Amino acid sequence: MIRHCIIQHSKPIRLKRMESHRFALNLIHLRPGDVILLRGRGEIADQVRTVAGGEFTHAMLYVGDGSLIHSDIDGVHADNVQRLLFEDETDVLVRRAICAAHQQREQAITYVRRNIDVSYSVKEALKASKTGHWTDRSNRQFCSRLIAQAYQSAGVNLVPSPDYCTPNDLAQSTTLHSVNDCVHPASPEHITFALSDNPLDLQKTQTGLFFDAVRKITGEDIQKHEQLADHLIGNPHHDTSIAAAFVASGHLDLWKIDVRKNPWRYGRGPNLLPDRDQAQTLVLINDEIKSSSSMRSRFIHQYQVYSRVHHYHPREYFKAQMNLYLTLVAVHGARLITALSARNLFQGRRRKGSGSS
C-alpha cells in the first residue's frame, strides 16, 4: 500500500472532472528556479502524508518559458505549467531561493535538464521519509531529491540532506521563501488547454521505450543521454543498434506534431496568429519571441555538444542527434522569425490606428 501511495502521488494534480472552481499558476509571477510544491487530495494523498510527513506530496522545479521539470513514476521529465489545475488555491505553494544568484539558479536548471530520463525510485523515496543515515548509491531520482541535489550542485543547500529529503522538507527550508500571488482562477480557455491531449505524454513514452531498448542492448543501467554517450565512446560495437533504436523511437519526428497543430507559429498557416483581442495578441507574441529564442539557443548548444563528441568519436547515434538538433534549430528559428514579424505587423497596425484617431 505504501509503495502504491508514493507512486500515485508522485504525479502533479490534473483534474478530470468539470468542477466550477479551478485554479492555475500565474506565469507572470514565476521565476526560473522556483520550487513548486503540491498538496495532493483524497485518501491516497492522506496516506502519503502519513508516510512522508507534512502536507506536501510532490515537488517540481520551474525552468522558465512555461516549463517545469520533475521526477514522478515516469522518471525525470518536462511538463507544461499551464496544464496544472487545482481545486483550491492552497493546493500549491511556490518557494524561491532568494539568496541564490542568477548563475546558481541556471546551474540548478542545467542539473535537472541533465537528469531528464532518469528513472524514478520508490525505494529511494521511501528512505527519505525514514530516520537514519543513508548514502545515495542509486542511479535513480525522486521529486524532492532532484531539486535539492540540483541546488546543491550550484552551491546552495536547501536542506541538510539533499539525497534524502521530502517535499515537506523543502516547504520548511529556511533557504527558500514563499512567493505570494502565484495562483489565480483558471479561465475557460486555460482549462480547455490543460485537459487537451499533451504531446509531452508521447515524448515520455517514446523516451522510456528508447532507454528500455538501450539497457537491453548494452546490459547496463543507463538512465540518461550523458551515460549513453560515455558508453558509446567506449563500446562502439553497440552504436548501430542504438542509432536504429533512436530512429525507431520516433524522436526525429516529434516536432512535426506542433507544426501540424499550430501552423501559425511557424508561418505556415493562413493566419499569422489566432483570433484574439489586442492585449492577448501582444502577450502571445512576446511569449512566442521569448520561448522560441530560448529554445533555439538551447538546441544550438545541444547541437554543438554532439558535434564536438562526434568529431572525436564518430558514431551513428551522435550523428542522428546532431541532425535532430539542427532541425530543431531551424524549426524554432522559423518560429522566432514568425513571431518577430507578427510583432512588427501588430505595432504597425497600432500606430496606424492611433494616427487615424
Secondary structure, DSSP 8 states (H G I E B T S, - for coil): -HHHHHHHTTS-----S--S--EEE-GGG--TT-EEEE---SHHHHHHHHHH-SS--EEEEEEETTEEEEEETTEEEEEEGGG--BSSGGGEEEEE-TTS-HHHHHHHHHHHHHTTT--B-HHHHHHHTS-S------S-B-HHHHHHHHHHHTT--SSS-TTS--HHHHHH-SS-EE-SS-EEE--HHHHHHHTS--HHHHHHHHHHHHHHHHHHHH-S---SHHHHHHHHHH-GGGHHHHHHHHHHTTGGGTHHHHHHH-GGGGT-SSSSS-S--HHHHHHHHHHHHHHHHHHHHHHHHHHHHHHHHHHHS--HHHHHHHHHHHHHHHHHHHHHHHHHHHHHHHHHHHHHHHHH-
